[in-house]
């Protein structure tokens, strides 16, 4: 019996089927949990099925990006962080009209 509450972006292992999957969505209105397996296939379980499954928390596989068709070539540095502060200041992109550090006043 699954005693794990499904958490989006978390990886789990179905102990009976011995497969890894990631929870990608939980829809409370339709009572379904959408998952994506290592090979990229999508599936969904209803809450009743989830509660009957033997689900264990798992680590993401080392090559989990293969199922999403993401490679290291898609980004200059896939581990770099997005710094919002660099893009929030509209004045940071204005160039001055000075020549050699002298203003035209």
KEDOGU-334778 format. One line per 2 residues: number of its first residue (from 0); for each residue x, y, z of C-alpha. Coordinates in Angstrom, 3 decimals. Each point is the difference from the previous one (the first is absolute). Example, Ala and Ser with C-alpha at 12.3 -4.5 7.8 and 13.67 -1.06 7.14 Angstrom:
BEGIN
0) 12.300:-4.500:7.800  1.370:3.440:-0.660 .
This chain:
BEGIN
0) 0.000:0.000:0.000  1.317:3.429:-0.943 .
2) 0.320:2.166:3.019  1.939:2.604:-1.973 .
4) -1.866:3.151:-0.881  0.893:0.781:-3.634 .
6) 2.183:3.087:-0.268  0.513:1.700:-3.356 .
8) 3.611:-0.190:-1.313  0.839:-2.872:2.365 .
10) 1.175:-3.415:-1.182  -1.521:-3.263:1.201 .
12) 0.515:-3.687:-0.582  -2.848:-2.416:-0.511 .
14) 1.357:-2.928:2.039  -2.238:-2.579:-1.688 .
16) 0.757:1.017:-3.604  3.547:1.180:0.850 .
18) -0.288:3.193:-2.046  0.992:3.577:0.769 .
20) -2.283:2.916:-0.730  -0.379:3.680:0.773 .
22) -3.268:1.576:1.093  -0.668:2.837:-2.448 .
24) -3.532:1.015:0.994  -2.674:-0.644:2.595 .
26) -3.570:0.839:-0.953  -2.215:0.005:3.063 .
28) -3.178:0.682:-1.975  0.321:-3.125:-2.126 .
30) 1.845:-1.883:2.796  2.931:-0.953:-2.251 .
32) 3.779:0.054:0.250  1.927:0.469:-3.249 .
34) 3.447:-1.592:-0.132  2.854:-0.228:-2.466 .
36) 2.150:-3.111:-0.115  3.755:-0.085:-0.636 .
38) -0.524:-0.696:-3.691  -2.160:3.120:-0.386 .
40) -3.411:-1.664:-0.227  -2.841:1.675:1.837 .
42) -2.619:-1.778:2.032  -2.475:0.768:2.716 .
44) -1.362:-1.734:3.052  -3.178:0.727:1.865 .
46) 0.266:0.568:3.735  -1.417:-3.452:0.790 .
48) 2.627:-1.726:-2.146  2.760:2.117:1.560 .
50) -1.100:-1.025:3.483  0.181:-3.691:-0.978 .
52) 3.472:0.285:-1.563  3.219:-0.724:1.860 .
54) 1.734:3.328:-0.619  3.421:0.869:1.402 .
56) 1.789:3.354:-0.170  2.918:-0.146:-2.430 .
58) 2.900:2.051:-1.267  -0.198:1.389:-3.503 .
60) 1.986:-2.186:-2.398  3.297:1.452:-1.200 .
62) -1.246:0.251:-3.582  -3.531:1.217:0.760 .
64) 0.320:2.856:-2.524  0.080:-2.487:-2.873 .
66) -3.740:-0.561:0.258  -0.580:3.746:-0.380 .
68) 2.433:0.170:-2.933  2.119:2.589:1.801 .
70) 3.721:-0.088:-0.590  2.952:1.984:1.237 .
72) 0.121:1.731:-3.384  -3.377:1.659:0.712 .
74) 1.573:2.300:2.521  3.381:1.628:0.409 .
76) 0.117:-1.035:3.641  -2.889:-2.211:1.108 .
78) 0.992:0.424:3.653  0.076:3.794:-0.065 .
80) -2.631:1.820:1.981  -2.309:2.678:-1.316 .
82) 0.703:3.314:1.714  -3.153:2.082:-0.190 .
84) 1.756:3.089:1.368  2.029:0.324:-3.180 .
86) -3.152:0.490:-2.067  -2.170:2.046:2.360 .
88) 1.817:3.339:-0.253  -1.023:1.740:-3.252 .
90) 2.675:2.663:0.536  2.810:-2.546:-0.102 .
92) -0.261:-0.260:-3.791  0.129:3.764:-0.738 .
94) 3.291:1.157:-1.448  1.318:3.406:0.929 .
96) 0.797:2.686:-2.572  3.344:0.772:1.535 .
98) 3.257:-0.054:-1.891  3.120:-0.865:1.952 .
100) -1.942:0.377:3.254  -1.008:3.645:-0.691 .
102) -3.642:1.046:-0.020  -1.527:2.557:-2.419 .
104) -1.308:2.484:2.540 .
